[in-house]
Amino acid sequence: MLSNYNNSLELLETVQKEQLYNELLIQLRKDFELANVPIKLSMDVNPSELKSLLHEKIYFLIVERFHDYLNLLYVVDISEQQVKKIVPSDAVDISAEVSFLLLKREWQKVWYRSKYST
């Protein structure tokens, strides 16, 4: 069920309860591949590892490969307005917020597909 989440781990716990965690991982892999951003996601990664992995990857993209970061935001379909709402601080905090936005958007895609597909 889609609702407001306070953090990434809370969202990932809900995904697991809905038994859609593997689908979320597949969606993440797909969108990272479409954005031409390599990421090593195994299907047995646990939620806290996934959160850390995404946070590290987003941080790297912001600091080292900003064009790829923007491309990933476009592919995942994170709105510019949501990104602009992030309070500017350091790259670590911004990457944590963007990782959360990314997870929320990917979860939304997976949830809608599971709920409305035939």
N, C-alpha and C positions, 0 to 999 in steps of 0.2 A: 504494500500500500504506500502510495506517495504521501508524504507529509513533511513537515519541517523537521530537520535534523540539526542537532547542535554541533556535531563534528563527524569526521569521516568514520571513526570506529562505530559510532551509533548507527550510521547509515549501513555500514557493512554487516552489522549484527542483524539488522532488519532484512537485508538481502539474503543472509543465510537462513533466517526463519522462513522466508518465502520460498526457499529452496531454488533460488535463481543465481547463486554465487558463480557457478560454472558459466552460465550465460553471460554474466557480467564480465568475467575474465575473457571470454570469447569476444565480446563487444569491444573491450579495451584493446585487445590484440589487433582486432580488425581496424579500429580507428587510428591506432598508432601506425599501423602498416600503411593505411591510406595517406597519412600525413608524411610518410617516408621518414618516420622517427623510430629507429630500432629500440625495442625494449624486450628484455628477457623475462617473460612471465610464464612460470610453470603452472600447471593446473592444480598443483597441490600447495600453492602459496597460501599462507593463512592471512586473515584480514590485517593484522598489525604489520606483517611483512609487506603486504600489498600497499598499505598506506605509506610506509617508509620508502618503498621502492618508487612509488609515484612522486612523492615529495622530492626525493633525490633527483629523479629524472626531470621534473619541472624546474627545479633549481638550476640544474645544469643547462637546460635549454634557455632559461632567462639570462643566465650569466654568459654562456659561451655561444649559443646558437639561437639568437633572438628571432631570426626569420623563421626557423623551424618551430619555435614556440608559438608564434603567431599563426602559422599554418595549422598546427595542432588544434589551437583554439577554434579556428575556422572549421576544420573537419569535424571536430566533436560538436560544434554548434553551441559554443558558450557565447552568450550575448556580450557585446561590448559594454553595455550598461552595467552588467553584473561585475565585470572586471573593473570598471571605473569606480564602483562602490567600495573597492578594497582600499583601506586606509594606507597610504604610502608609508612604508617603514623600511625595513631592510629586505633583501632578496629572499632570505630564509622564511620570513613571515608571509611575504607575498606568495611564495611558491606553495606554502602550506594552504593558504586560502584558495589558490587556483586549483590545487589538487582536490580540494573539497568540492569546488564547483564542477570540476571534471567528473568526479565520482557521482555527484548528484545528477548531472546530465546523462551520463551513461546509464545510471540506474533508471532514470526516467524512460530512456529508449527501451531497455530490457523489460521493464514493468509493462509498458504499453503493448509491446509485442506479445508478451505472454498473456495479457488480459484480453486482447482484441484479435489475436490471430485465430484462425480456424484449424 
